[in-house]
Amino acid sequence: MLYLLAVIGAICVIVLLWRAFVANPAAVDERRVNRPTRPTRPSRRPAPMAPDDDPEFLRSLKDRKNPPDADDKQPPA
């Protein structure tokens, strides 16, 4: 039984070494069957930006807080 395990282990090591150093990957690719590729996922939408991180939102808040007056007068506080 011990000899059988040793032979199986030796075969595994030989196959791994052969695949790592001797096998030509280009030749292996030519023998493979061309399967259809898996459909790609649509690209993810960018995550929504929080209002306090959005410069456009902050700018609009500033404009809403201090609207330009036609008379160039400041509103009463």
C-alpha positions in Angstrom: 0.0 0.0 0.0 2.8 2.4 0.9 4.5 1.7 -2.5 1.3 2.5 -4.3 1.0 5.9 -2.6 4.6 6.6 -3.4 4.1 5.8 -7.1 1.0 8.0 -7.2 2.9 10.8 -5.5 5.9 10.5 -7.9 3.6 10.6 -10.9 1.9 13.7 -9.6 5.2 15.4 -9.1 6.5 14.4 -12.5 3.3 15.7 -14.2 3.5 19.0 -12.4 7.2 19.5 -13.2 6.5 18.6 -16.9 3.6 21.1 -17.1 5.7 23.8 -15.4 8.9 23.4 -17.4 8.4 21.4 -20.6 4.9 21.9 -21.9 4.5 24.6 -24.6 1.5 26.8 -23.7 1.1 27.8 -27.3 0.7 24.2 -28.4 -1.7 23.5 -25.6 -3.9 26.4 -26.6 -4.1 25.2 -30.2 -5.5 21.8 -29.1 -8.2 23.3 -27.0 -11.7 23.5 -28.3 -12.8 27.1 -28.9 -15.8 27.5 -26.7 -18.1 30.5 -26.9 -17.0 33.2 -24.4 -19.2 34.0 -21.5 -21.2 37.2 -22.0 -19.7 40.1 -20.3 -21.4 42.0 -17.5 -22.4 45.6 -18.3 -20.1 48.0 -16.7 -21.2 49.2 -13.3 -22.7 52.6 -12.9 -20.7 55.0 -10.8 -21.9 55.0 -7.2 -24.1 57.9 -6.2 -22.2 60.8 -4.7 -23.3 62.1 -1.4 -24.5 65.7 -1.4 -21.7 66.9 0.8 -19.1 65.5 -1.6 -20.7 66.9 -4.8 -19.2 70.3 -5.7 -22.1 71.2 -7.9 -24.6 70.6 -5.1 -22.5 72.7 -2.7 -22.3 75.5 -5.3 -26.1 75.4 -5.8 -26.6 75.7 -2.0 -24.4 78.7 -1.9 -26.3 80.3 -4.8 -29.6 79.5 -3.1 -28.5 80.9 0.2 -27.2 84.2 -1.3 -29.3 84.9 -4.4 -28.2 87.8 -6.5 -30.5 90.8 -5.9 -31.6 93.0 -8.8 -31.1 96.1 -6.6 -27.7 94.9 -5.2 -29.2 95.1 -1.7 -28.5 92.5 1.0 -31.6 90.9 2.4 -32.4 91.8 6.0 -31.0 89.4 8.5 
